């Protein structure tokens, strides 16, 4: 069984690069730059069986203790909860995995308060097994996705996310489901955040042609 990363509980994904200004509550982008080791491209992600832990920020702080601005604490709390659920499940039931843990992020922080954020923490399994309380077993279908791999700290990944979104725009793609991050190398395996290796996977499809777009193409 592959070692699970507990460092993935730090801020990650696109949302991890966003913060709120304390003075007026408006969302500001944090600047950041990581080394893109695999440029954005369309790939077919294979079908897989996963153990999944659905986590809401409210699971950790039912009283809404994150406030309206503390996204950092909300993301960290969800990651800790999801990571522990998955690792405890694998240890207790001796389940064999086939790849690293990944996270699915469902909400846009520009529209959702920290205490209302939701996520799913998954690890691919070698074979299907029975679900247990707090852990679902899901069959994820094959899907087309824009992927991009970067090396560096999670909170400096804005350039990688911008590259993914620009690639989608340039190639007439639209998103079909929520974005994911696959944690290939985490802080459990490296000491320096600059050595982290993370893959963005964002399911997509080609946009359907409309009458207007067809006319513009002529």
C-alpha positions in Angstrom: 0.0 0.0 0.0 1.4 3.3 -1.0 2.2 5.9 1.7 -0.5 8.5 2.0 0.3 12.2 2.3 -0.9 14.1 5.2 0.7 17.3 3.9 -2.1 17.6 1.3 -4.1 19.2 4.0 -2.4 22.5 3.4 -3.9 25.0 1.0 -4.1 23.5 -2.4 -5.9 23.7 -5.8 -6.9 27.0 -7.3 -8.9 27.9 -4.2 -5.7 27.6 -2.1 -4.3 30.6 -4.0 -7.2 32.9 -3.2 -7.6 35.1 -0.1 -9.9 37.8 1.1 -8.8 41.3 1.8 -9.4 42.1 5.5 -10.6 45.6 4.9 -13.5 45.1 2.5 -14.0 41.4 2.1 -13.3 41.4 -1.6 -11.4 38.4 -3.0 -7.8 39.1 -4.1 -5.6 36.8 -6.1 -2.3 35.9 -4.4 0.5 36.0 -6.9 2.5 32.8 -7.3 4.6 30.9 -9.7 5.5 27.2 -9.8 7.5 25.2 -12.3 5.2 23.6 -14.8 6.8 20.2 -15.6 4.0 19.0 -17.9 2.2 21.6 -20.0 -1.6 21.6 -20.2 -2.9 18.9 -22.5 -6.1 16.9 -23.1 -5.8 13.4 -21.8 -8.2 10.5 -21.3 -8.4 9.6 -17.6 -9.1 5.9 -17.1 -12.0 4.5 -15.2 -11.1 3.6 -11.6 -12.5 2.4 -8.3 -11.9 4.8 -5.4 -12.4 5.0 -1.7 -14.0 8.4 -1.1 -14.5 10.6 1.9 -16.9 13.5 1.5 -16.0 16.3 3.7 -17.8 19.6 4.5 -16.1 22.4 6.4 -19.1 22.3 8.7 -18.2 18.7 9.6 -15.2 20.1 11.4 -16.7 23.3 12.8 -20.5 22.8 13.0 -20.8 26.2 14.6 -19.3 27.9 11.5 -16.1 28.8 13.3 -14.2 29.7 10.1 -16.0 33.0 9.8 -16.5 34.7 6.4 -12.9 35.0 5.4 -10.8 32.2 6.9 -10.5 29.9 3.9 -7.0 28.8 5.0 -8.4 27.1 8.1 -11.4 25.7 6.3 -9.3 24.0 3.6 -6.8 22.7 6.2 -9.6 21.3 8.3 -11.3 19.5 5.4 -8.0 18.0 4.3 -7.1 16.7 7.8 -10.6 15.2 8.1 -10.6 13.6 4.7 -7.0 12.4 4.9 -7.5 10.7 8.3 -10.7 9.0 7.1 -9.0 7.5 4.1 -5.8 6.5 5.9 -7.7 4.9 8.8 -9.9 3.0 6.3 -6.9 1.7 4.4 -5.1 0.7 7.6 -8.0 -1.0 9.3 -9.2 -3.0 6.3 -5.7 -3.6 4.7 -6.9 -2.3 1.3 -4.4 -2.1 -1.5 -4.2 1.1 -3.5 -2.9 1.8 -7.0 -2.1 5.5 -6.9 -1.8 8.6 -4.8 -4.5 10.4 -3.0 -6.4 13.1 -4.8 -8.9 15.8 -3.9 -12.1 17.0 -5.7 -13.2 20.6 -4.9 -16.8 21.4 -5.5 -17.3 25.1 -4.6 -16.1 28.4 -5.9 -14.8 30.5 -2.9 -15.9 33.6 -4.7 -19.5 32.5 -4.2 -19.3 30.2 -1.1 -18.4 31.0 2.5 -15.6 29.0 4.1 -17.9 27.2 6.4 -20.0 26.0 3.5 -17.1 24.6 1.4 -17.3 20.9 0.4 -14.7 18.5 -0.9 -14.0 14.8 -1.6 -10.8 13.0 -0.7 -10.1 9.8 -2.7 -7.6 7.1 -3.3 -7.7 4.6 -6.2 -8.1 1.0 -5.2 -6.9 -2.2 -6.8 -10.2 -3.9 -6.4 -13.7 -3.1 -5.3 -14.5 -3.5 -1.6 -17.4 -2.8 0.8 -18.1 0.7 2.0 -17.9 1.6 5.7 -19.4 4.5 7.6 -17.7 7.7 6.4 -16.2 6.0 3.3 -17.9 5.4 0.0 -16.7 3.1 -2.7 -17.2 4.7 -6.1 -16.6 3.7 -9.7 -15.3 6.8 -11.5 -15.9 6.5 -15.3 -13.4 7.2 -18.0 -13.3 10.9 -18.8 -11.5 13.5 -20.9 -9.7 16.1 -18.9 -7.2 18.9 -19.2 -4.2 17.9 -17.1 -1.1 19.9 -16.0 1.6 18.9 -13.6 3.6 21.4 -11.6 6.4 21.4 -9.1 6.3 23.7 -6.1 4.2 25.0 -3.2 0.5 24.7 -3.4 -0.1 28.4 -2.6 2.1 29.5 -5.5 0.3 27.5 -8.2 -1.7 30.3 -9.8 0.3 30.3 -13.0 -0.4 26.5 -13.4 -4.1 27.1 -13.0 -4.1 30.0 -15.3 -2.4 27.9 -17.9 -5.0 25.2 -17.6 -7.9 27.7 -18.0 -6.2 29.4 -21.0 -5.6 26.0 -22.6 -9.4 25.3 -22.3 -10.3 28.7 -23.8 -7.9 28.3 -26.7 -9.1 24.8 -27.5 -12.8 25.6 -27.2 -13.4 23.4 -24.1 -15.8 23.6 -21.3 -15.7 22.0 -17.9 -18.0 19.0 -17.2 -17.3 18.5 -13.5 -15.3 19.8 -10.6 -11.5 20.1 -10.7 -9.2 17.7 -9.0 -5.6 17.7 -7.7 -3.5 14.5 -7.6 -0.7 14.6 -5.0 2.2 12.8 -6.6 4.8 14.1 -4.1 3.7 15.6 -0.9 5.4 17.0 2.3 5.4 13.4 3.6 7.9 12.6 0.9 9.8 15.9 0.5 11.0 18.5 3.0 11.1 21.5 0.7 7.7 22.8 -0.6 9.5 23.6 -3.9 9.8 19.8 -4.5 6.1 19.1 -4.2 4.7 17.5 -7.4 1.0 18.0 -8.1 -1.2 17.3 -11.1 -4.3 19.3 -12.0 -7.0 17.2 -13.6 -10.1 19.1 -14.8 -12.7 17.1 -16.7 -13.9 18.8 -19.9 -15.5 18.4 -23.3 -15.6 20.3 -26.6 -18.1 23.1 -26.6 -21.1 22.6 -28.9 -21.2 24.8 -31.9 -24.0 27.4 -31.8 -25.5 29.2 -34.8 -23.6 32.4 -33.7 -20.2 30.6 -33.5 -20.8 28.9 -36.8 -21.5 32.3 -38.4 -18.4 33.7 -36.9 -16.4 30.8 -38.2 -17.5 31.4 -41.8 
